[in-house]
């Protein structure tokens, strides 16, 4: 009888050790369908699916969640979270003046660069400078509008705009095409990030 009771306690103890934690369960969940199955099977943990976006959700925990990557699992207090899905993109915006190295000599390009920057730093309107000097016939006063990707501007332009701060004026040369840009960054980068998060009580 004592042996039977001891065996029963051993089984009870083993089942307790074998029970998965919330974190362990979350680590096995990889999509929204599986997350919903977890919610349906564990109502006592008060689970929920959250959809958050940068700029829209501003609570401290929401900001922390938006810094995580897809697949991340972490606990805050006695609540556990997993980022099920995450999509992220960034767009840039600037104003530019284009100089065609196929029509101008190297010295002419350099002289115009210096002249245009001098005028811009002296308070001249970029709209007027673009109308006066740009050589690509743009009708936007040099405004790039929001852009991302090489279909809109050369990679060199995007990389340079990303590397500079709002208000800075800089040069970009696409040597193999003899394209030369004087660029002013006119907006901070526009980051878009949306995440889907599974949360539940427990660790």
N, C-alpha and C positions, 0 to 999 in steps of 0.2 A: 504493500500500500504506500509506504514511504517512497519506494522507488518510483512508483507510478506518479506520485505527486511531484517528485523532483523532476521527472521527465516532462511533465506538463509545464512546470515553471521554465524549464530549459527551452521548450518550444515557444512559449510566450515571449521569452527574452529574445530568442532568435528572430521571431517575427517583428519584434520592435526594432531590432537592429537593421532588419532588411527593409523597413519602410523608408521610402524615398523622401528626401526633403523637397521643399518647393523649388529650391535652386536646382537640384538634380532633375526634377521634372521639367523645369523651364529649359534646361540645357538640351533636352530632346525635342523641343518644339521649334519648328523651322518655318512655319507659315501660318496664315490667319486661320485656315481651316482647322489645323491642329490646336491653335489657341482657343478656338470656339469649342472644340471638343473638351478641352481642359476645363473651360468655364462651365459647361453643362454637367461635367462629372464631379465638380468640386464647389458646389454653391456655398458650402460652409466657410470657404476661404474668401468669400466676397470678391471674386475675380472680375476684371473688366478689361475691355480693350479701349485704349486711348489713342486719339489721333491728334497730333500736335504739329504746329508749324512755327518756324522762326518768325518773330515779329508779331505774331498773334497771341502766343501763349507766353506769359511773362512771370508766372509764379516761380519761386526759386527752384522747386523740384522739377518744374517743366523745363526751365533753362538748363538744369543739369542733364535731364533726359535728352535734350536736343544736342548736347555735346557728345553723346554716345554714338557708337557705330552700330550698324546692323549686326545682330547676333550677341551684343553685349548683355550680360546678366549681372545685376547688382542689387544689393539690399540697402534700404534706408530705414533704420529702426527695425520694426517688425513687418515691413512691407517689401516685397521683392518685385523687380521689374525686369522685363526682357524686351529689347528692341527687335520686333519681328520684321519690319520693313523700314528702309530709309532711302529716300531719294534726295539728291543734293545737286544744285547747279549754281553757277555764278555768272552774272552779266556785268559788262563794263560800259562806260560812256565817257566820251571825251570830245574835244573839238580839234580839228587838224587843218593844216595847210599842206598841200601836196606839191612837190617840185619834181619835174621830170628831168632826170639826168641824161635822157636821150636827146633833149633839146638844149640843155645848159651845160656849160663846162663845169669842171670840179670847182674852180675858183668862183664862178658865178653862183653855184649852189651854196658854197660856204659864205659868200658875201650876203646873199639873201637871207640865209638862216640868221646871221648876226643882226641884220637890219630888222627883220620881223620880230625877233625876240626883244630887241631894244625898244621897238615901238610898243609891243605888248606890255613890257615892264613899265613903260612911260604912261600907260593908261589908255592906249588906243583900243577901240572896240575890236574884239576878235571877229565879229561878223564882217566889219569893214576890211580887216586884214585878209580874211578869207576871200572876199569878193575881189580884192585887188591882186592877190598873189597866187591863189591856188591854181593849179594847172590841170585839174581833172574834170572841170566843168560842173562840179557838184552844185546843187541848188539849195543846200541845207545850211548855208553859212558855216560849213565845216563841221556841223554837229553829226557825230556818228550814230546817234540814237543808241538804244541799248543793244549790245551785240555780244555774241560768243561764237567762236568757231572761225575756221579759215575761209568759209564761203563768203563771209562779209568783209574781212580784212586779213592781211597776211599775218601769219603766226607771230612774226617779229613785233607787229603792232600790238597785238593782244598781250603778249608777254611783257612788253614795256609798260603798257597801261596798268597791268596788274601789279607791276613792281613799284609804281610811283604813287605818291599821295595826292589827295585832292588839291588842286590849284597849282601843281608843279608843271613847268613847261620843259620839254625835253625833245631830243631828236631820235628818229628811227630811220635807219638806212637799210633798204633791201638791195644789197649790192648787186646781186646777179640780174636784177631787173632795172637797175639804175633808178629806183624809186626812193624818194627822200621825203620824210614827213617831219613837220614841226607840230608837236602835239601838246595840248593843254588838258590835263585831267579835270573834268568839270563836275563829276559826281563820285561819291563813294561807291565801291563795288556793291552790287545788289545780290545778296546771297538768298537763295531759296532752298529751304530744307523742310521736308515733311517726313514724319516718322509715325509708325504704328507700334504701339507698346502694349504688352500684356502685363497687368499688375495683379497681385494677389497678396492677401495677408499670409504671413509665415515666412520662414527662411529655409 
